[in-house]
């Protein structure tokens, strides 16, 4: 059974930082491209960042220079370090694992950026 369990969300003030974690089980983690997506209130889900099995990263323009995705294959975990947070970063954040045509989603963690 595949499980992707996100953690680390919460309420933070503008300019603050959070680190999201996603612990994976039931997959060969090192072979998967891992990604973070987010869904702001009333909007569609959008890509935030991805990291391939080889460590190549890609980011949405809106988060470049502020967010960093990383992975620890020994811990089957992917991280999203979020700095300089803005109110527009408020969303439910979802972890995604993909290998070839098969993909899995986590249940999401809420991030609220507000003073």
Sine and cosine of phi, psi and omega as CSV:
sin_phi,cos_phi,sin_psi,cos_psi,sin_omega,cos_omega
0.00,0.00,0.80,-0.61,-0.02,-1.00
-1.00,0.10,0.73,-0.69,0.10,-1.00
-0.71,-0.71,0.72,-0.69,0.15,-0.99
-0.84,-0.54,0.90,-0.45,-0.11,-0.99
-0.89,-0.46,0.93,-0.37,0.01,-1.00
-1.00,0.05,0.47,-0.88,0.10,-1.00
-0.44,-0.90,0.25,-0.97,0.09,-1.00
0.96,-0.26,-0.10,0.99,0.03,-1.00
-0.95,0.31,0.13,-0.99,0.02,-1.00
0.34,-0.94,-0.25,-0.97,0.01,-1.00
-0.99,-0.16,0.76,-0.65,-0.01,-1.00
-0.62,-0.78,0.49,-0.87,0.03,-1.00
-0.98,0.18,0.43,-0.90,0.09,-1.00
-0.81,0.59,0.67,-0.74,-0.06,-1.00
1.00,0.00,-0.17,0.98,-0.02,-1.00
-0.99,0.13,-0.06,-1.00,-0.05,-1.00
-0.75,-0.66,0.47,-0.88,0.15,-0.99
-0.59,-0.81,0.46,-0.89,0.15,-0.99
-0.84,-0.54,0.87,-0.50,0.07,-1.00
-1.00,-0.03,0.56,-0.83,0.08,-1.00
-0.81,-0.59,0.51,-0.86,0.08,-1.00
-0.69,-0.72,0.92,-0.38,0.01,-1.00
-0.99,-0.11,0.80,-0.59,-0.07,-1.00
-0.95,-0.32,0.56,-0.83,0.12,-0.99
-0.56,-0.83,0.40,-0.92,0.02,-1.00
0.99,0.11,0.05,1.00,0.06,-1.00
-0.76,-0.65,0.32,-0.95,0.14,-0.99
-1.00,0.10,1.00,0.00,-0.21,-0.98
-0.81,0.59,-0.71,0.71,-0.12,-0.99
-0.89,0.45,-0.34,0.94,-0.04,-1.00
-1.00,-0.03,-0.07,1.00,-0.09,-1.00
-0.98,-0.18,0.63,-0.78,0.27,-0.96
-0.97,0.23,0.79,-0.61,-0.02,-1.00
-0.95,-0.32,0.62,-0.78,-0.03,-1.00
-0.64,-0.77,0.36,-0.93,0.17,-0.99
-0.89,-0.46,0.74,-0.67,0.07,-1.00
-0.83,-0.55,0.29,-0.96,0.07,-1.00
-0.60,-0.80,0.44,-0.90,0.03,-1.00
-0.76,-0.65,0.98,-0.20,0.05,-1.00
-0.92,0.38,0.37,-0.93,0.00,-1.00
-0.83,0.56,0.81,-0.59,0.05,-1.00
0.97,0.25,0.16,0.99,-0.03,-1.00
-0.83,-0.56,0.11,-0.99,0.00,-1.00
-0.99,0.13,0.38,-0.93,0.06,-1.00
-0.93,0.38,0.63,-0.77,-0.05,-1.00
-0.68,-0.73,0.44,-0.90,0.02,-1.00
-0.95,0.30,0.68,-0.73,0.11,-0.99
-0.97,-0.25,-0.81,0.59,-0.05,-1.00
-0.31,-0.95,0.50,-0.87,0.10,-1.00
-0.72,-0.70,0.42,-0.91,0.11,-0.99
-0.67,-0.74,0.80,-0.60,-0.05,-1.00
-0.99,0.16,0.10,-1.00,0.04,-1.00
-0.88,0.47,-0.46,0.89,0.02,-1.00
-1.00,0.03,-0.04,1.00,0.06,-1.00
0.99,-0.11,0.05,1.00,0.06,-1.00
-0.95,0.31,0.70,-0.72,-0.05,-1.00
-0.89,-0.45,0.42,-0.91,0.06,-1.00
-0.54,-0.84,0.61,-0.80,-0.09,-1.00
-0.75,-0.66,0.49,-0.87,0.20,-0.98
-0.91,0.41,0.55,-0.83,-0.02,-1.00
-0.84,0.54,-0.55,0.84,-0.08,-1.00
-0.93,0.37,-0.29,0.96,-0.04,-1.00
-0.88,-0.47,-0.06,1.00,-0.01,-1.00
-0.84,0.54,0.72,-0.69,0.00,-1.00
1.00,0.08,-0.17,0.98,0.00,-1.00
-0.90,-0.44,-0.57,0.82,-0.05,-1.00
-0.94,-0.34,0.52,-0.85,0.06,-1.00
-0.70,-0.71,0.81,-0.58,0.08,-1.00
-0.99,-0.15,0.62,-0.78,0.04,-1.00
-0.51,-0.86,0.25,-0.97,-0.01,-1.00
-0.65,-0.76,0.49,-0.87,0.09,-1.00
-0.82,-0.58,0.99,-0.16,-0.06,-1.00
-0.91,0.41,-0.46,0.89,0.02,-1.00
-0.93,0.36,-0.46,0.89,-0.02,-1.00
-0.96,-0.27,0.03,1.00,-0.04,-1.00
0.80,0.60,0.69,0.72,-0.11,-0.99
-0.71,-0.70,0.65,-0.76,0.13,-0.99
-0.89,-0.45,0.58,-0.82,-0.06,-1.00
-0.85,-0.52,0.40,-0.91,0.17,-0.99
-0.72,-0.70,0.96,-0.28,0.08,-1.00
-1.00,0.05,0.85,-0.53,-0.07,-1.00
-0.88,-0.47,0.90,-0.43,0.01,-1.00
-0.90,-0.43,0.27,-0.96,0.03,-1.00
0.76,0.65,0.75,0.66,-0.08,-1.00
-0.91,0.41,0.57,-0.82,-0.02,-1.00
-0.86,-0.50,0.38,-0.93,0.05,-1.00
-0.82,0.57,-0.55,0.83,-0.01,-1.00
-0.95,0.31,-0.10,0.99,0.12,-0.99
-0.99,0.13,-0.11,0.99,0.03,-1.00
-0.87,0.50,0.83,-0.56,-0.06,-1.00
-0.06,-1.00,0.18,-0.98,0.27,-0.96
-1.00,0.05,0.78,-0.62,-0.04,-1.00
-0.96,-0.27,0.75,-0.67,-0.08,-1.00
-0.85,-0.53,0.64,-0.77,0.10,-0.99
-1.00,-0.01,0.59,-0.81,0.01,-1.00
-0.67,-0.74,0.66,-0.75,0.08,-1.00
-0.86,-0.50,0.70,-0.72,-0.01,-1.00
-0.64,-0.77,0.73,-0.69,0.14,-0.99
-0.69,-0.72,0.90,-0.45,-0.10,-1.00
0.84,0.54,-0.87,-0.49,-0.07,-1.00
-0.98,-0.18,0.06,1.00,-0.05,-1.00
-0.98,-0.19,0.77,-0.64,0.00,-1.00
-0.73,-0.69,0.45,-0.89,0.01,-1.00
-0.69,-0.72,0.51,-0.86,0.02,-1.00
-0.88,-0.48,0.52,-0.85,0.20,-0.98
-1.00,0.09,-0.01,-1.00,-0.08,-1.00
-1.00,0.04,-0.22,0.98,0.06,-1.00
0.99,-0.12,0.44,-0.90,0.10,-0.99
-0.66,-0.75,0.64,-0.77,-0.12,-0.99
-1.00,0.00,0.71,-0.70,0.09,-1.00
-0.85,-0.53,0.82,-0.57,0.03,-1.00
-0.84,-0.55,0.83,-0.56,0.01,-1.00
-0.93,-0.37,0.94,-0.33,-0.09,-1.00
-0.36,-0.93,0.53,-0.85,0.08,-1.00
-1.00,-0.07,0.00,0.00,0.00,0.00
